[in-house]
């Protein structure tokens, strides 16, 4: 009886206690006190709080306790009806038989949950949820239970194509393909430790109620199938399409935001900078890790975990790439031309300095030669004049010294004029060289 909701078990417990009290309880007031204690204990088990494990244990105890009281009530009713021991024995047997027959009918018309799927049921009495894993289960009782969803437990793969992605450089990436693999959050037991069903399938309790913009999306998906939303939600493909729809939307939004706003470390520049169109392809691994973190933070609220996310393709139009790098190429060409010009100017300056140094050295050498030559000529001329004066004195001993001086001055002036003519004739030759 633990399969029944706590509220229904309390009702059965109250009715059973009432039948017991109306029987021998009228003549024995102590039984009424015992029945009140039984009811109080049943209410405590039904509505006590605690962890999911404690609630599951309380529900099992309440089911067992209610079954015992119901059998006792049936036995007393049988005894009062027949007024002998046969009724005391047969009534509980009939009650147990009727319950077994009820279970047999349920097993023949049972509800089969396919492998890889989970059925989520809501109890109408207390609005709590029951998760039925794969296998054969008793059918839902419409008056007591309502089916919420049939959801997949396996991995869901989604390929997302993000078109025309803007970058901070005002150039677009034509398409980025992102492959994702996800599933509804679920926990698996470790080292044989038992896990309650509610905790085992945690994400299945979140997804139907925390799904973003659920009314609009669920209505569109149901209309596509020509079914009411309540009926459409009872198929796994409905939830697969809903999950893929939201994953595509989240990946699209987060990827555009990361590329346009996020900065990455540039080892060449030794600084953080935003990515250009070509950088996205070369650094797709970093983008994939960052995008997975962002998507996981978003989807875990509505019960999804990301198992894998990779950027597999970055498609750039060649014309866009050419336009993006045109300014950069022009700048590089200008810088290269300036570098070559500086090298040429430096080389020309070095050559000019070397030529000027050579010419200066040559001129200094020629001047030194001319000076030495003049010195030699002056010494020779002085010797010749001395010899000439001595000869004149010997030949003309009676010559007046003033006449001799006059002749000597005329000779010196003539010699200077000859030297000047020789010097002026040498300068044009140096220029021509």
QUIQUIHU-V924683 format. One record per residue. N is the residue number from 1. OMEGA is omega in whole degrees, 0 to 359 (NA if undefined). BURIAL is + if it has 16 or more other ideal C-beta (glycine too) atoms within 10 Angstrom, else -. D_LAST is the distance of its C-alpha to the last C-alpha in Angstrom with 2 decimals. Layout:
BEGIN
N/OMEGA/BURIAL/D_LAST
N/OMEGA/BURIAL/D_LAST
END
This chain:
BEGIN
1/180/+/126.96
2/177/+/123.68
3/181/-/121.98
4/181/+/123.63
5/179/+/122.06
6/181/+/123.27
7/180/+/124.82
8/178/+/126.89
9/178/+/127.97
10/179/+/129.14
11/179/-/131.17
12/180/+/132.80
13/180/+/133.49
14/181/+/135.13
15/180/-/137.30
16/178/+/138.38
17/179/+/139.28
18/177/-/141.21
19/179/+/143.26
20/182/+/144.03
21/180/+/145.04
22/178/-/147.32
23/183/+/149.11
24/182/-/150.34
25/181/+/148.25
26/183/-/150.82
27/181/-/153.41
28/183/-/151.05
29/180/-/148.83
30/179/-/146.92
31/178/+/145.32
32/178/-/143.92
33/179/-/142.17
34/180/-/140.74
35/177/+/139.52
36/177/-/137.76
37/179/-/136.00
38/179/+/134.99
39/180/+/133.59
40/179/-/131.69
41/178/-/130.14
42/178/+/129.22
43/178/-/127.56
44/179/-/125.59
45/185/+/124.31
46/190/+/123.49
47/176/-/121.47
48/179/-/120.10
49/180/-/116.34
50/180/-/114.00
51/177/-/111.36
52/178/-/111.48
53/180/-/112.99
54/178/-/115.72
55/179/+/116.48
56/178/-/116.78
57/179/-/119.18
58/179/+/121.25
59/178/+/121.53
60/178/-/122.80
61/179/-/125.34
62/178/+/126.48
63/180/+/126.95
64/181/-/129.03
65/179/+/131.03
66/179/+/131.75
67/180/+/132.83
68/180/-/135.34
69/180/+/136.78
70/178/+/136.98
71/178/+/138.91
72/178/+/141.25
73/179/+/141.84
74/180/+/142.61
75/179/+/145.05
76/178/+/146.91
77/179/+/147.05
78/180/+/148.44
79/179/+/151.02
80/183/-/152.15
81/184/-/152.28
82/179/-/154.43
83/173/-/155.93
84/185/-/155.73
85/180/-/153.33
86/179/-/152.38
87/180/+/150.51
88/182/+/148.84
89/188/-/147.41
90/184/+/146.85
91/177/+/145.02
92/180/+/141.98
93/178/-/141.93
94/179/-/141.89
95/179/+/139.09
96/178/-/136.96
97/179/-/137.77
98/180/-/136.79
99/178/-/133.49
100/177/-/132.84
101/178/-/133.69
102/179/-/131.26
103/179/-/128.53
104/179/-/129.38
105/179/-/129.11
106/182/+/125.75
107/179/-/124.50
108/178/-/125.45
109/185/-/123.72
110/180/-/120.99
111/182/-/117.47
112/176/-/114.84
113/185/+/111.35
114/176/-/108.83
115/182/-/106.61
116/180/-/103.32
117/178/+/104.95
118/179/+/106.73
119/178/+/109.45
120/183/+/109.53
121/176/+/112.96
122/177/+/114.08
123/182/+/117.62
124/185/-/119.26
125/184/+/121.54
126/178/-/118.98
127/173/-/115.67
128/185/-/114.36
129/177/+/112.34
130/178/+/113.14
131/179/+/110.59
132/180/+/111.90
133/181/-/109.63
134/180/-/109.73
135/180/-/113.26
136/182/-/116.71
137/176/+/118.03
138/182/+/121.07
139/178/-/120.58
140/175/+/119.88
141/187/-/122.87
142/182/-/121.94
143/184/-/124.18
144/187/-/122.56
145/177/+/119.01
146/178/-/116.14
147/180/+/113.21
148/184/+/109.85
149/167/+/107.31
150/189/+/106.62
151/183/+/103.14
152/175/+/101.05
153/185/+/100.36
154/182/-/97.64
155/180/-/93.86
156/180/+/92.59
157/182/-/89.13
158/174/+/87.18
159/184/-/83.88
160/175/+/82.21
161/179/-/79.49
162/186/+/77.70
163/171/-/75.98
164/182/-/72.97
165/178/+/72.33
166/173/-/70.30
167/180/+/67.63
168/179/-/66.06
169/179/-/62.86
170/173/-/64.85
171/187/+/64.51
172/168/+/67.67
173/188/+/68.65
174/180/-/70.63
175/173/-/73.25
176/180/+/74.08
177/181/-/76.95
178/176/+/79.02
179/181/-/81.74
180/172/+/84.55
181/183/-/87.71
182/174/+/90.44
183/176/+/94.17
184/186/+/96.88
185/177/+/97.06
186/183/+/99.55
187/182/-/100.19
188/181/-/101.25
189/178/-/103.61
190/179/-/102.21
191/177/-/104.19
192/181/-/107.29
193/181/-/107.48
194/178/-/109.43
195/177/+/107.77
196/183/+/109.84
197/181/-/109.30
198/179/+/108.09
199/179/-/105.38
200/181/+/104.55
201/185/+/103.73
202/184/+/102.26
203/182/+/99.90
204/176/+/102.71
205/181/+/104.42
206/191/+/101.26
207/184/+/99.97
208/186/+/102.75
209/181/-/102.75
210/181/-/99.17
211/183/+/97.34
212/176/-/94.99
213/191/-/96.25
214/183/+/99.06
215/182/-/101.36
216/183/-/98.79
217/181/+/97.38
218/180/+/100.83
219/179/-/102.15
220/180/-/99.32
221/179/+/99.76
222/179/+/103.55
223/178/-/103.27
224/180/-/100.99
225/181/-/103.84
226/179/-/106.58
227/171/-/108.38
228/182/-/109.39
229/182/-/107.16
230/180/-/109.94
231/181/-/110.30
232/182/+/106.60
233/182/+/105.88
234/175/+/108.21
235/183/+/105.69
236/183/+/102.72
237/175/-/100.34
238/182/+/100.82
239/175/+/99.40
240/179/+/96.63
241/179/+/95.41
242/179/+/95.81
243/179/+/93.77
244/179/+/91.01
245/183/+/90.90
246/177/+/90.40
247/179/+/87.92
248/181/+/85.72
249/180/-/85.88
250/179/+/85.10
251/179/+/82.19
252/182/+/80.70
253/184/-/80.93
254/181/+/79.77
255/179/+/76.81
256/180/+/75.47
257/181/-/75.90
258/183/+/74.14
259/185/+/71.09
260/189/-/70.67
261/188/-/71.45
262/178/+/71.08
263/180/-/67.94
264/182/-/66.77
265/178/-/64.47
266/184/-/60.95
267/179/-/59.55
268/180/-/55.96
269/183/-/55.99
270/180/-/58.48
271/177/-/60.58
272/180/-/63.57
273/178/-/63.01
274/186/-/64.95
275/171/+/64.73
276/182/+/62.87
277/182/+/64.17
278/180/-/62.35
279/182/+/63.31
280/180/+/66.99
281/183/+/66.86
282/183/-/65.00
283/182/-/67.30
284/180/+/70.60
285/178/-/72.28
286/179/+/71.84
287/182/+/73.03
288/180/+/76.08
289/181/-/77.16
290/180/-/76.81
291/179/+/78.55
292/179/+/81.43
293/181/-/82.03
294/181/+/82.14
295/180/+/84.45
296/178/-/86.78
297/183/-/87.19
298/191/+/88.14
299/182/+/90.52
300/179/-/92.45
301/180/-/94.32
302/165/+/96.00
303/182/+/96.69
304/173/+/93.72
305/181/-/91.51
306/179/+/88.12
307/183/-/87.97
308/176/-/84.56
309/181/+/81.73
310/171/+/78.44
311/187/+/75.69
312/182/-/75.32
313/171/-/73.09
314/185/+/70.35
315/179/-/69.44
316/174/+/66.37
317/181/-/65.54
318/179/-/62.02
319/178/-/61.27
320/179/-/62.29
321/179/-/60.08
322/179/-/57.11
323/181/-/57.77
324/184/+/58.17
325/182/-/54.88
326/179/-/52.86
327/179/-/51.86
328/179/-/51.16
329/179/-/48.91
330/179/-/47.00
331/178/-/46.53
332/179/-/45.33
333/179/-/42.81
334/179/-/41.53
335/179/-/41.29
336/178/-/39.44
337/178/-/36.93
338/179/-/36.41
339/179/-/35.97
340/179/-/33.31
341/178/-/31.49
342/178/-/31.56
343/180/-/30.22
344/178/-/27.35
345/179/-/26.55
346/179/-/26.80
347/179/-/24.52
348/179/-/21.89
349/178/-/22.24
350/178/-/21.91
351/179/-/18.73
352/178/-/17.28
353/179/-/18.56
354/179/-/17.12
355/179/-/13.54
356/179/-/14.10
357/179/-/15.58
358/180/-/12.81
359/179/-/10.23
360/179/-/13.10
361/179/-/13.93
362/181/-/10.58
363/179/-/10.75
364/179/-/14.38
365/180/-/13.98
366/177/-/11.79
367/178/-/14.38
368/178/-/17.10
369/180/-/15.99
370/179/-/15.91
371/179/-/19.21
372/179/-/20.72
373/179/-/19.67
374/178/-/21.29
375/179/-/24.28
376/180/-/24.68
377/179/-/24.40
378/178/-/26.86
379/181/-/29.28
380/180/-/29.12
381/180/+/29.64
382/178/-/32.56
383/180/-/34.13
384/180/-/33.83
385/178/-/35.40
386/179/-/38.21
387/180/-/38.90
388/179/-/38.85
389/178/-/41.25
390/179/-/43.57
391/180/-/43.61
392/179/-/44.36
393/180/-/47.17
394/182/-/48.63
395/183/-/48.56
396/182/-/49.79
397/183/-/51.98
398/184/-/53.63
399/180/-/50.47
400/179/-/50.63
401/179/-/48.28
402/178/-/47.25
403/178/-/46.13
404/178/-/44.23
405/181/-/42.57
406/180/-/41.72
407/180/-/40.14
408/179/-/38.12
409/178/-/36.79
410/180/-/35.80
411/179/-/33.96
412/180/-/32.06
413/179/-/31.07
414/178/-/29.79
415/178/-/27.80
416/179/-/26.25
417/179/-/25.33
418/178/-/23.58
419/180/-/21.56
420/178/-/20.63
421/178/-/19.49
422/182/-/17.35
423/179/-/15.82
424/176/-/15.22
425/179/-/13.54
426/183/-/11.04
427/177/-/10.01
428/179/-/8.65
429/178/-/6.37
430/179/-/5.13
431/181/-/5.32
432/176/-/3.77
433/NA/-/0.00
END
